Amino acid sequence: MVQLWLLLLPLSGCASYIRLAAPPGATAEAIPVLGIPNARFWLDASPDGLIREGSLMAQREAAAGPLGPQNFLALSGGGDNGAFGAGMMLGWTAAGTRPRFNVVTGISAGALIAPFAFLGPAYDEQLREVFTGQQARDILLLPRQAFAVFALFFGEALADTSPLNRLIARHANEAMLADIAAEYAKGRLLLIGTTNLDLQRPVVWNIGAIAASGHPEALGLFRRILLASASIPGAFPPVLVEVQHEGRVFQEMHVDGGAAMQVFLYPPSLNLGDAARGRGITRQRTAYVIRNGRVDVEAGSTTRGIFSITRRAANTLLHFGGIGDISRIYLTTQRDGVAFRVAYIGREFQHPRNEPFDPAFMQALFDYGFERGRLGDAWQTQPSAVGTFAAPAVP
């Protein structure tokens, strides 16, 4: 998908689709969506909103029963590598050691896993179907060559994601939304990340609050958030979210959360240790991070050409950006006294990928993730050393 995005860079400004204006930058942060004041948070802003949400979360959790250990799960992006995280979830269930997560976060492919992971083993078979029961055409439609050239100059994306939209609608339904609302009432959080492209800022959507709002458009917003979080800019169409301010209707443009960060848990500006001590709470906390990708780099011989060089550079940028995100989570959790665990695709996994969302590749990766989850041998207590080399790529 990176190569699709790169093709568009020199063509920016050639053509554009009509849309409503974005909200004025100075007011955009304060505008609620669907009138829900805590529907979303801005990770690069003051953590006050998250602190308030955390306080309410603790109150609801305490009302539901005694406070036990607190478990967090962060799911990264990764495209079809998301089959790894999906397999991990089901393997974890099979092992009988899968925690009930207090907070689940997801970006891109991780966003598609997150609702199922949040709702627990009852949703395992649906999660399996999403990541192993699809053909490439069930995720996206690529145009023929002539139409691809037209899309490059006059479109907003190369691929049509209406199949992915239908897949999301099939699973993200009223029953799922009601189950999310019920868990939110017990003091649990499901957070999905997108990137507001107008403001160039990461946004975290509070899906439980949206589900519990009872708003008639809550389900539609939930589906659009999932689609937006997986919408790679240029490759997939962006998702427009309507907001109202002072009697005017505006549209925000949201794309893949991975455009801003590959994985997130909570911002470093929020100190969980201080917050817990302020409320007089002492409990064991563990953060689990699943990277739907590798941490090792693949050595190879890069062809001298603008396309191959730019693609290789972009892949390198995304790779080390994701590693940096994991390191940030690690350092933040260590400061706050939260135990850290990370899992990723190991170098021992070798299976050819013939096309994006290749069913055979995704099934093999799902099975690999399942075994890692069942055996529990994928978890590391600190990030892998940056710069570790895998076997050279086969030309």
ROBAKE-212249 format. One record per residue (C-alpha): residue number from 1; x, y negated, z; residue in one letter. Coordinates in Angstrom, 1 decimal. Each point is the difference from the previous one (the first is absolute). Layout:
# ROBAKE-212249
rec i=NUM; u=X; v=Y; w=Z; aa=A .
...
# end
This chain:
# ROBAKE-212249
rec i=1; u=0.0; v=0.0; w=0.0; aa=M .
rec i=2; u=2.9; v=-2.4; w=0.5; aa=V .
rec i=3; u=0.8; v=0.1; w=-3.7; aa=Q .
rec i=4; u=-3.5; v=-1.0; w=-0.8; aa=L .
rec i=5; u=0.3; v=-3.0; w=2.3; aa=W .
rec i=6; u=3.3; v=-1.0; w=-1.5; aa=L .
rec i=7; u=-1.3; v=-0.3; w=-3.5; aa=L .
rec i=8; u=-2.3; v=-2.8; w=1.1; aa=L .
rec i=9; u=2.7; v=-2.3; w=1.5; aa=L .
rec i=10; u=1.0; v=-1.8; w=-3.2; aa=P .
rec i=11; u=-3.6; v=-0.4; w=-1.0; aa=L .
rec i=12; u=-1.3; v=-1.8; w=3.0; aa=S .
rec i=13; u=-2.1; v=-2.9; w=-1.1; aa=G .
rec i=14; u=-0.9; v=1.4; w=-3.4; aa=C .
rec i=15; u=-3.6; v=0.4; w=0.9; aa=A .
rec i=16; u=-2.3; v=0.2; w=3.0; aa=S .
rec i=17; u=-3.4; v=1.1; w=1.0; aa=Y .
rec i=18; u=-2.6; v=-2.4; w=1.5; aa=I .
rec i=19; u=-0.4; v=0.1; w=3.7; aa=R .
rec i=20; u=-1.3; v=-2.3; w=2.8; aa=L .
rec i=21; u=2.5; v=-2.2; w=1.7; aa=A .
rec i=22; u=2.0; v=1.3; w=2.9; aa=A .
rec i=23; u=-0.8; v=-1.6; w=3.4; aa=P .
rec i=24; u=2.1; v=-3.0; w=0.8; aa=P .
rec i=25; u=3.3; v=1.2; w=1.5; aa=G .
rec i=26; u=-0.4; v=-2.0; w=3.2; aa=A .
rec i=27; u=-3.3; v=1.5; w=0.9; aa=T .
rec i=28; u=0.2; v=3.5; w=-1.5; aa=A .
rec i=29; u=1.4; v=1.6; w=3.2; aa=E .
rec i=30; u=-3.0; v=-1.1; w=2.1; aa=A .
rec i=31; u=-2.7; v=1.0; w=-2.4; aa=I .
rec i=32; u=-1.9; v=3.1; w=1.2; aa=P .
rec i=33; u=-1.0; v=2.7; w=-2.5; aa=V .
rec i=34; u=-3.8; v=0.9; w=0.2; aa=L .
rec i=35; u=-0.1; v=-2.2; w=3.1; aa=G .
rec i=36; u=1.9; v=2.6; w=2.0; aa=I .
rec i=37; u=2.6; v=-2.0; w=2.0; aa=P .
rec i=38; u=2.3; v=2.9; w=0.7; aa=N .
rec i=39; u=-0.3; v=1.7; w=-3.4; aa=A .
rec i=40; u=3.7; v=-0.6; w=-0.8; aa=R .
rec i=41; u=3.3; v=-1.3; w=1.3; aa=F .
rec i=42; u=3.0; v=-1.6; w=-1.6; aa=W .
rec i=43; u=3.3; v=1.7; w=1.0; aa=L .
rec i=44; u=2.1; v=-3.1; w=-0.6; aa=D .
rec i=45; u=-2.2; v=-2.2; w=2.2; aa=A .
rec i=46; u=-0.5; v=-0.3; w=3.7; aa=S .
rec i=47; u=-0.7; v=3.4; w=1.7; aa=P .
rec i=48; u=-2.8; v=-1.5; w=2.1; aa=D .
rec i=49; u=-2.7; v=1.7; w=-2.0; aa=G .
rec i=50; u=1.7; v=3.4; w=0.3; aa=L .
rec i=51; u=0.5; v=-0.6; w=3.7; aa=I .
rec i=52; u=-3.7; v=-0.8; w=0.5; aa=R .
rec i=53; u=-0.9; v=3.1; w=-2.0; aa=E .
rec i=54; u=2.4; v=2.1; w=2.0; aa=G .
rec i=55; u=-1.6; v=-1.2; w=3.2; aa=S .
rec i=56; u=-3.5; v=0.9; w=-1.2; aa=L .
rec i=57; u=1.3; v=3.3; w=-1.2; aa=M .
rec i=58; u=1.4; v=0.8; w=3.5; aa=A .
rec i=59; u=-3.3; v=-1.0; w=1.6; aa=Q .
rec i=60; u=-2.0; v=2.3; w=-2.3; aa=R .
rec i=61; u=2.4; v=2.8; w=0.4; aa=E .
rec i=62; u=-0.1; v=-0.3; w=3.8; aa=A .
rec i=63; u=-3.8; v=0.0; w=-0.1; aa=A .
rec i=64; u=0.1; v=3.3; w=-2.0; aa=A .
rec i=65; u=2.1; v=1.9; w=2.6; aa=G .
rec i=66; u=3.4; v=0.1; w=1.7; aa=P .
rec i=67; u=2.9; v=-1.4; w=-1.9; aa=L .
rec i=68; u=2.4; v=2.6; w=-1.3; aa=G .
rec i=69; u=3.1; v=-0.1; w=-2.2; aa=P .
rec i=70; u=-0.3; v=-2.5; w=-2.9; aa=Q .
rec i=71; u=0.9; v=1.2; w=-3.5; aa=N .
rec i=72; u=0.6; v=-2.2; w=-3.1; aa=F .
rec i=73; u=0.2; v=1.2; w=-3.6; aa=L .
rec i=74; u=1.4; v=-2.1; w=-2.9; aa=A .
rec i=75; u=-0.4; v=1.3; w=-3.5; aa=L .
rec i=76; u=2.1; v=-1.4; w=-2.8; aa=S .
rec i=77; u=-0.7; v=-0.6; w=-3.7; aa=G .
rec i=78; u=1.4; v=2.3; w=-2.6; aa=G .
rec i=79; u=-2.4; v=0.7; w=-2.8; aa=G .
rec i=80; u=-0.3; v=3.7; w=-0.8; aa=D .
rec i=81; u=2.6; v=0.6; w=2.8; aa=N .
rec i=82; u=-3.0; v=-0.5; w=2.3; aa=G .
rec i=83; u=-0.6; v=3.7; w=-0.4; aa=A .
rec i=84; u=2.8; v=0.4; w=2.5; aa=F .
rec i=85; u=-1.8; v=-1.9; w=2.8; aa=G .
rec i=86; u=-3.3; v=1.7; w=-0.8; aa=A .
rec i=87; u=1.7; v=3.4; w=0.3; aa=G .
rec i=88; u=1.7; v=-1.1; w=3.3; aa=M .
rec i=89; u=-3.4; v=-0.8; w=1.5; aa=M .
rec i=90; u=-1.5; v=3.4; w=-0.8; aa=L .
rec i=91; u=3.1; v=1.9; w=1.1; aa=G .
rec i=92; u=0.0; v=-2.0; w=3.2; aa=W .
rec i=93; u=-3.6; v=1.2; w=0.5; aa=T .
rec i=94; u=0.9; v=3.6; w=-0.7; aa=A .
rec i=95; u=2.8; v=-0.3; w=2.7; aa=A .
rec i=96; u=-2.5; v=-1.1; w=2.6; aa=G .
rec i=97; u=2.2; v=-2.9; w=1.1; aa=T .
rec i=98; u=-1.5; v=-2.9; w=-2.0; aa=R .
rec i=99; u=-0.8; v=-2.9; w=2.3; aa=P .
rec i=100; u=-3.1; v=-2.1; w=0.1; aa=R .
rec i=101; u=1.4; v=-3.2; w=-1.2; aa=F .
rec i=102; u=-0.9; v=-3.3; w=1.7; aa=N .
rec i=103; u=1.1; v=-2.1; w=-2.9; aa=V .
rec i=104; u=0.4; v=1.1; w=-3.7; aa=V .
rec i=105; u=1.5; v=-2.3; w=-2.6; aa=T .
rec i=106; u=0.3; v=0.5; w=-3.7; aa=G .
rec i=107; u=1.3; v=-1.7; w=-3.2; aa=I .
rec i=108; u=-0.6; v=1.1; w=-3.6; aa=S .
rec i=109; u=0.0; v=3.8; w=-0.1; aa=A .
rec i=110; u=0.2; v=-0.1; w=3.8; aa=G .
rec i=111; u=-3.2; v=-2.1; w=0.0; aa=A .
rec i=112; u=-1.8; v=2.8; w=-1.9; aa=L .
rec i=113; u=1.2; v=2.5; w=2.7; aa=I .
rec i=114; u=-0.6; v=-2.2; w=3.0; aa=A .
rec i=115; u=-3.8; v=0.3; w=0.4; aa=P .
rec i=116; u=0.2; v=3.8; w=-0.2; aa=F .
rec i=117; u=2.9; v=0.1; w=2.5; aa=A .
rec i=118; u=-1.9; v=-2.4; w=2.3; aa=F .
rec i=119; u=-3.1; v=2.1; w=0.0; aa=L .
rec i=120; u=1.8; v=3.2; w=0.7; aa=G .
rec i=121; u=-0.1; v=3.7; w=-1.1; aa=P .
rec i=122; u=-3.7; v=-0.2; w=-0.8; aa=A .
rec i=123; u=1.1; v=-1.9; w=-3.1; aa=Y .
rec i=124; u=3.0; v=2.2; w=-1.0; aa=D .
rec i=125; u=-1.6; v=1.7; w=-2.9; aa=E .
rec i=126; u=-1.1; v=-3.2; w=-1.5; aa=Q .
rec i=127; u=3.6; v=-1.3; w=0.3; aa=L .
rec i=128; u=1.3; v=3.2; w=-1.7; aa=R .
rec i=129; u=-2.5; v=-0.5; w=-2.8; aa=E .
rec i=130; u=1.1; v=-3.7; w=-0.6; aa=V .
rec i=131; u=3.7; v=0.9; w=-0.3; aa=F .
rec i=132; u=-0.1; v=3.5; w=-1.6; aa=T .
rec i=133; u=-3.3; v=0.2; w=-1.8; aa=G .
rec i=134; u=0.5; v=-2.8; w=-2.6; aa=Q .
rec i=135; u=1.5; v=-0.3; w=-3.5; aa=Q .
rec i=136; u=1.8; v=-3.1; w=-1.1; aa=A .
rec i=137; u=-3.1; v=-1.1; w=-1.8; aa=R .
rec i=138; u=-1.9; v=0.1; w=3.3; aa=D .
rec i=139; u=2.2; v=-2.8; w=1.3; aa=I .
rec i=140; u=0.6; v=-2.3; w=-2.9; aa=L .
rec i=141; u=-0.5; v=-0.4; w=-3.7; aa=L .
rec i=142; u=2.9; v=-1.1; w=-2.1; aa=L .
rec i=143; u=-0.7; v=-1.7; w=-3.4; aa=P .
rec i=144; u=1.2; v=1.3; w=-3.3; aa=R .
rec i=145; u=3.1; v=-1.8; w=-1.4; aa=Q .
rec i=146; u=-1.8; v=-2.6; w=-2.0; aa=A .
rec i=147; u=-2.3; v=-0.9; w=2.9; aa=F .
rec i=148; u=3.0; v=0.0; w=2.3; aa=A .
rec i=149; u=1.6; v=-2.8; w=-2.0; aa=V .
rec i=150; u=-3.3; v=-1.9; w=0.1; aa=F .
rec i=151; u=-0.1; v=0.5; w=3.8; aa=A .
rec i=152; u=3.5; v=-1.3; w=0.4; aa=L .
rec i=153; u=-0.9; v=-3.3; w=-1.7; aa=F .
rec i=154; u=-3.6; v=-0.5; w=0.9; aa=F .
rec i=155; u=-0.9; v=2.2; w=2.9; aa=G .
rec i=156; u=0.7; v=0.0; w=3.8; aa=E .
rec i=157; u=1.1; v=3.6; w=0.2; aa=A .
rec i=158; u=1.1; v=2.9; w=-2.1; aa=L .
rec i=159; u=-2.1; v=2.6; w=1.7; aa=A .
rec i=160; u=-3.7; v=0.3; w=0.7; aa=D .
rec i=161; u=-0.6; v=1.1; w=3.6; aa=T .
rec i=162; u=-3.7; v=0.7; w=-0.4; aa=S .
rec i=163; u=0.7; v=3.7; w=0.6; aa=P .
rec i=164; u=1.7; v=-0.8; w=3.3; aa=L .
rec i=165; u=-2.8; v=-2.3; w=0.9; aa=N .
rec i=166; u=-2.5; v=2.9; w=-0.5; aa=R .
rec i=167; u=2.2; v=2.3; w=2.1; aa=L .
rec i=168; u=0.1; v=-2.5; w=2.8; aa=I .
rec i=169; u=-3.8; v=-0.5; w=-0.1; aa=A .
rec i=170; u=-0.5; v=3.7; w=0.1; aa=R .
rec i=171; u=1.8; v=0.4; w=3.3; aa=H .
rec i=172; u=-0.2; v=-3.5; w=1.6; aa=A .
rec i=173; u=-3.8; v=0.2; w=0.5; aa=N .
rec i=174; u=-2.5; v=-1.0; w=2.6; aa=E .
rec i=175; u=0.7; v=3.1; w=2.2; aa=A .
rec i=176; u=3.8; v=-0.8; w=0.1; aa=M .
rec i=177; u=-0.7; v=-3.6; w=0.8; aa=L .
rec i=178; u=-2.3; v=1.0; w=2.9; aa=A .
rec i=179; u=2.6; v=2.4; w=1.3; aa=D .
rec i=180; u=2.6; v=-2.8; w=-0.1; aa=I .
rec i=181; u=-2.3; v=-2.4; w=1.9; aa=A .
rec i=182; u=-0.6; v=2.7; w=2.6; aa=A .
rec i=183; u=3.7; v=0.4; w=0.6; aa=E .
rec i=184; u=0.6; v=-3.7; w=0.1; aa=Y .
rec i=185; u=-2.6; v=-0.2; w=2.8; aa=A .
rec i=186; u=2.3; v=2.4; w=2.0; aa=K .
rec i=187; u=3.0; v=-2.3; w=-0.3; aa=G .
rec i=188; u=1.7; v=1.3; w=-3.1; aa=R .
rec i=189; u=1.3; v=-2.1; w=-3.0; aa=L .
rec i=190; u=0.2; v=0.7; w=-3.7; aa=L .
rec i=191; u=2.1; v=-2.6; w=-1.8; aa=L .
rec i=192; u=0.6; v=-0.2; w=-3.8; aa=I .
rec i=193; u=2.5; v=-2.4; w=-1.6; aa=G .
rec i=194; u=-0.4; v=-1.9; w=-3.2; aa=T .
rec i=195; u=1.9; v=-2.9; w=-1.5; aa=T .
rec i=196; u=-1.8; v=-3.3; w=-0.6; aa=N .
rec i=197; u=1.7; v=-1.0; w=-3.3; aa=L .
rec i=198; u=-1.3; v=-3.6; w=0.1; aa=D .
rec i=199; u=1.7; v=-0.6; w=3.3; aa=L .
rec i=200; u=2.8; v=2.6; w=-0.5; aa=Q .
rec i=201; u=-0.8; v=1.3; w=3.5; aa=R .
rec i=202; u=-0.7; v=3.4; w=1.6; aa=P .
rec i=203; u=-3.5; v=0.5; w=1.3; aa=V .
rec i=204; u=-1.1; v=2.7; w=2.5; aa=V .
rec i=205; u=-3.6; v=1.0; w=-0.2; aa=W .
rec i=206; u=-1.8; v=1.1; w=3.2; aa=N .
rec i=207; u=-2.1; v=2.8; w=-1.5; aa=I .
rec i=208; u=-1.7; v=0.9; w=3.3; aa=G .
rec i=209; u=-1.2; v=-3.5; w=0.6; aa=A .
rec i=210; u=-1.3; v=-0.2; w=-3.6; aa=I .
rec i=211; u=-1.8; v=3.4; w=0.5; aa=A .
rec i=212; u=-1.5; v=-1.0; w=3.3; aa=A .
rec i=213; u=-1.3; v=-3.4; w=-1.3; aa=S .
rec i=214; u=-3.1; v=1.6; w=-1.5; aa=G .
rec i=215; u=0.4; v=-2.4; w=-3.0; aa=H .
rec i=216; u=-1.8; v=1.3; w=-3.1; aa=P .
rec i=217; u=3.2; v=-0.7; w=-2.0; aa=E .
rec i=218; u=2.4; v=1.7; w=2.4; aa=A .
rec i=219; u=0.2; v=3.2; w=-2.0; aa=L .
rec i=220; u=0.7; v=-1.8; w=-3.2; aa=G .
rec i=221; u=2.8; v=-2.0; w=1.7; aa=L .
rec i=222; u=1.5; v=3.2; w=1.5; aa=F .
rec i=223; u=0.2; v=1.5; w=-3.5; aa=R .
rec i=224; u=1.5; v=-3.1; w=-1.5; aa=R .
rec i=225; u=2.6; v=-0.2; w=2.7; aa=I .
rec i=226; u=1.1; v=3.7; w=-0.7; aa=L .
rec i=227; u=0.1; v=-0.7; w=-3.8; aa=L .
rec i=228; u=1.9; v=-3.3; w=0.5; aa=A .
rec i=229; u=2.6; v=1.7; w=2.3; aa=S .
rec i=230; u=0.8; v=2.5; w=-2.8; aa=A .
rec i=231; u=-0.1; v=-2.5; w=-2.9; aa=S .
rec i=232; u=3.6; v=-0.4; w=-1.3; aa=I .
rec i=233; u=0.2; v=-3.5; w=-1.5; aa=P .
rec i=234; u=0.0; v=0.1; w=-3.7; aa=G .
rec i=235; u=-0.5; v=3.7; w=-0.2; aa=A .
rec i=236; u=-3.4; v=0.0; w=1.7; aa=F .
rec i=237; u=-2.5; v=-2.9; w=0.0; aa=P .
rec i=238; u=-0.1; v=-2.2; w=3.1; aa=P .
rec i=239; u=-3.0; v=0.0; w=2.2; aa=V .
rec i=240; u=-1.9; v=-3.3; w=0.6; aa=L .
rec i=241; u=-1.5; v=-0.6; w=3.5; aa=V .
rec i=242; u=-2.7; v=-2.7; w=0.3; aa=E .
rec i=243; u=0.1; v=-2.3; w=3.0; aa=V .
rec i=244; u=-2.1; v=-3.1; w=0.8; aa=Q .
rec i=245; u=1.1; v=-3.2; w=1.5; aa=H .
rec i=246; u=-1.9; v=-3.3; w=0.5; aa=E .
rec i=247; u=-2.7; v=1.2; w=-2.4; aa=G .
rec i=248; u=2.3; v=1.0; w=-2.8; aa=R .
rec i=249; u=0.9; v=3.5; w=-1.2; aa=V .
rec i=250; u=3.6; v=0.8; w=-0.7; aa=F .
rec i=251; u=1.8; v=3.1; w=-1.1; aa=Q .
rec i=252; u=3.2; v=1.5; w=1.5; aa=E .
rec i=253; u=2.2; v=2.2; w=-2.1; aa=M .
rec i=254; u=1.2; v=3.1; w=1.8; aa=H .
rec i=255; u=2.4; v=2.6; w=-1.3; aa=V .
rec i=256; u=2.1; v=2.9; w=1.3; aa=D .
rec i=257; u=1.1; v=-0.5; w=3.6; aa=G .
rec i=258; u=3.4; v=1.3; w=-1.1; aa=G .
rec i=259; u=0.6; v=-3.2; w=-1.8; aa=A .
rec i=260; u=0.7; v=-1.5; w=3.4; aa=A .
rec i=261; u=1.1; v=3.0; w=2.1; aa=M .
rec i=262; u=0.1; v=3.8; w=-0.5; aa=Q .
rec i=263; u=-1.1; v=0.9; w=3.5; aa=V .
rec i=264; u=-1.0; v=-1.9; w=3.2; aa=F .
rec i=265; u=-1.0; v=0.7; w=3.6; aa=L .
rec i=266; u=-0.3; v=-3.3; w=1.8; aa=Y .
rec i=267; u=2.0; v=-3.3; w=-0.4; aa=P .
rec i=268; u=3.1; v=-0.5; w=2.1; aa=P .
rec i=269; u=-1.6; v=-3.2; w=1.3; aa=S .
rec i=270; u=-2.3; v=2.2; w=2.0; aa=L .
rec i=271; u=1.7; v=1.6; w=3.0; aa=N .
rec i=272; u=-1.9; v=3.0; w=1.1; aa=L .
rec i=273; u=2.1; v=0.4; w=3.1; aa=G .
rec i=274; u=-0.8; v=-3.5; w=1.2; aa=D .
rec i=275; u=-3.7; v=0.4; w=-0.9; aa=A .
rec i=276; u=-0.3; v=3.3; w=1.9; aa=A .
rec i=277; u=1.8; v=-1.4; w=3.1; aa=R .
rec i=278; u=-2.3; v=-3.1; w=-0.1; aa=G .
rec i=279; u=-3.0; v=2.3; w=0.3; aa=R .
rec i=280; u=1.6; v=2.2; w=2.6; aa=G .
rec i=281; u=0.0; v=3.1; w=-2.4; aa=I .
rec i=282; u=2.6; v=2.6; w=0.0; aa=T .
rec i=283; u=-0.2; v=2.8; w=-2.5; aa=R .
rec i=284; u=2.1; v=2.1; w=-2.4; aa=Q .
rec i=285; u=0.0; v=-1.3; w=-3.6; aa=R .
rec i=286; u=1.2; v=1.7; w=-3.1; aa=T .
rec i=287; u=0.2; v=-1.5; w=-3.6; aa=A .
rec i=288; u=0.0; v=2.5; w=-2.9; aa=Y .
rec i=289; u=1.1; v=-1.4; w=-3.4; aa=V .
rec i=290; u=-0.5; v=2.0; w=-3.2; aa=I .
rec i=291; u=1.9; v=-1.2; w=-3.0; aa=R .
rec i=292; u=-1.6; v=1.3; w=-3.1; aa=N .
rec i=293; u=3.3; v=0.1; w=-1.8; aa=G .
rec i=294; u=3.7; v=0.8; w=0.5; aa=R .
rec i=295; u=2.6; v=-1.9; w=2.1; aa=V .
rec i=296; u=2.9; v=1.3; w=-2.0; aa=D .
rec i=297; u=1.1; v=-1.6; w=-3.2; aa=V .
rec i=298; u=0.5; v=1.9; w=-3.2; aa=E .
rec i=299; u=3.3; v=-0.7; w=-1.8; aa=A .
rec i=300; u=-0.1; v=0.0; w=-3.8; aa=G .
rec i=301; u=1.3; v=-1.7; w=-3.2; aa=S .
rec i=302; u=-2.2; v=-3.0; w=-0.9; aa=T .
rec i=303; u=-0.4; v=-0.6; w=-3.7; aa=T .
rec i=304; u=1.1; v=-3.4; w=-1.3; aa=R .
rec i=305; u=-3.2; v=-1.6; w=-1.0; aa=G .
rec i=306; u=-2.3; v=-2.6; w=1.4; aa=I .
rec i=307; u=-2.8; v=2.4; w=0.8; aa=F .
rec i=308; u=2.0; v=2.7; w=1.7; aa=S .
rec i=309; u=2.1; v=-2.6; w=2.0; aa=I .
rec i=310; u=-3.0; v=-2.0; w=1.2; aa=T .
rec i=311; u=-1.9; v=3.2; w=0.9; aa=R .
rec i=312; u=3.0; v=1.4; w=2.0; aa=R .
rec i=313; u=0.4; v=-3.4; w=1.8; aa=A .
rec i=314; u=-3.7; v=-0.2; w=0.8; aa=A .
rec i=315; u=0.0; v=3.6; w=1.4; aa=N .
rec i=316; u=3.0; v=-0.9; w=2.1; aa=T .
rec i=317; u=-1.7; v=-3.1; w=1.3; aa=L .
rec i=318; u=-3.1; v=1.9; w=1.0; aa=L .
rec i=319; u=2.0; v=2.9; w=1.5; aa=H .
rec i=320; u=2.0; v=-2.2; w=2.3; aa=F .
rec i=321; u=-2.9; v=-2.2; w=0.8; aa=G .
rec i=322; u=-1.8; v=3.0; w=1.3; aa=G .
rec i=323; u=3.1; v=1.1; w=2.0; aa=I .
rec i=324; u=0.1; v=-3.5; w=1.5; aa=G .
rec i=325; u=-3.7; v=0.2; w=1.0; aa=D .
rec i=326; u=0.7; v=3.2; w=1.9; aa=I .
rec i=327; u=3.0; v=-1.5; w=1.7; aa=S .
rec i=328; u=-2.1; v=-3.0; w=1.1; aa=R .
rec i=329; u=-2.6; v=2.4; w=1.5; aa=I .
rec i=330; u=2.8; v=1.9; w=1.7; aa=Y .
rec i=331; u=1.6; v=-3.0; w=1.6; aa=L .
rec i=332; u=-3.4; v=-1.4; w=1.1; aa=T .
rec i=333; u=-1.1; v=3.2; w=1.6; aa=T .
rec i=334; u=3.4; v=0.4; w=1.8; aa=Q .
rec i=335; u=-0.4; v=-3.5; w=1.4; aa=R .
rec i=336; u=-3.5; v=0.8; w=1.3; aa=D .
rec i=337; u=0.7; v=3.4; w=1.5; aa=G .
rec i=338; u=-1.9; v=1.9; w=-2.7; aa=V .
rec i=339; u=1.4; v=3.4; w=-1.0; aa=A .
rec i=340; u=0.8; v=0.1; w=-3.8; aa=F .
rec i=341; u=-0.5; v=2.9; w=-2.5; aa=R .
rec i=342; u=0.4; v=-0.2; w=-3.7; aa=V .
rec i=343; u=-0.5; v=2.6; w=-2.8; aa=A .
rec i=344; u=0.8; v=-0.2; w=-3.7; aa=Y .
rec i=345; u=0.5; v=2.2; w=-3.0; aa=I .
rec i=346; u=3.3; v=1.9; w=0.4; aa=G .
rec i=347; u=2.6; v=0.6; w=-2.6; aa=R .
rec i=348; u=-0.9; v=3.7; w=0.0; aa=E .
rec i=349; u=-3.2; v=-0.8; w=-1.8; aa=F .
rec i=350; u=0.6; v=0.4; w=-3.8; aa=Q .
rec i=351; u=-2.9; v=0.2; w=-2.4; aa=H .
rec i=352; u=-0.3; v=-1.6; w=-3.5; aa=P .
rec i=353; u=-2.5; v=-2.8; w=-0.5; aa=R .
rec i=354; u=-1.2; v=0.0; w=-3.6; aa=N .
rec i=355; u=-2.2; v=-3.1; w=0.3; aa=E .
rec i=356; u=-1.4; v=-2.3; w=2.7; aa=P .
rec i=357; u=-2.4; v=1.9; w=2.2; aa=F .
rec i=358; u=1.1; v=3.3; w=-1.5; aa=D .
rec i=359; u=-2.3; v=2.6; w=1.7; aa=P .
rec i=360; u=2.7; v=2.7; w=0.2; aa=A .
rec i=361; u=2.5; v=-2.4; w=1.6; aa=F .
rec i=362; u=-2.6; v=-1.3; w=2.5; aa=M .
rec i=363; u=-1.1; v=3.5; w=1.0; aa=Q .
rec i=364; u=3.7; v=1.0; w=0.5; aa=A .
rec i=365; u=0.6; v=-3.1; w=2.1; aa=L .
rec i=366; u=-3.2; v=0.5; w=2.0; aa=F .
rec i=367; u=1.1; v=3.6; w=0.8; aa=D .
rec i=368; u=3.4; v=-1.3; w=1.0; aa=Y .
rec i=369; u=-1.5; v=-2.6; w=2.3; aa=G .
rec i=370; u=-2.4; v=2.6; w=1.4; aa=F .
rec i=371; u=2.9; v=2.2; w=1.1; aa=E .
rec i=372; u=1.9; v=-2.9; w=1.5; aa=R .
rec i=373; u=-3.1; v=-1.0; w=1.9; aa=G .
rec i=374; u=-0.7; v=3.6; w=1.1; aa=R .
rec i=375; u=3.6; v=0.6; w=1.1; aa=L .
rec i=376; u=0.6; v=-3.4; w=1.4; aa=G .
rec i=377; u=3.5; v=-0.1; w=-1.4; aa=D .
rec i=378; u=-0.2; v=-3.2; w=-2.0; aa=A .
rec i=379; u=-0.1; v=-2.4; w=3.0; aa=W .
rec i=380; u=3.1; v=-2.1; w=0.7; aa=Q .
rec i=381; u=0.4; v=-2.3; w=3.0; aa=T .
rec i=382; u=1.8; v=-2.8; w=-1.9; aa=Q .
rec i=383; u=0.2; v=-1.2; w=-3.6; aa=P .
rec i=384; u=2.2; v=1.9; w=-2.3; aa=S .
rec i=385; u=3.4; v=-1.6; w=-0.9; aa=A .
rec i=386; u=-0.4; v=-2.3; w=-2.9; aa=V .
rec i=387; u=2.1; v=1.0; w=-3.0; aa=G .
rec i=388; u=-0.3; v=3.7; w=0.3; aa=T .
rec i=389; u=0.4; v=1.6; w=-3.4; aa=F .
rec i=390; u=-2.1; v=2.8; w=-1.4; aa=A .
rec i=391; u=1.1; v=2.2; w=-2.9; aa=A .
rec i=392; u=0.6; v=-1.9; w=-3.2; aa=P .
rec i=393; u=-3.1; v=-0.4; w=-2.2; aa=A .
rec i=394; u=-0.1; v=2.3; w=-3.0; aa=V .
rec i=395; u=0.1; v=-2.1; w=-3.2; aa=P .
# end
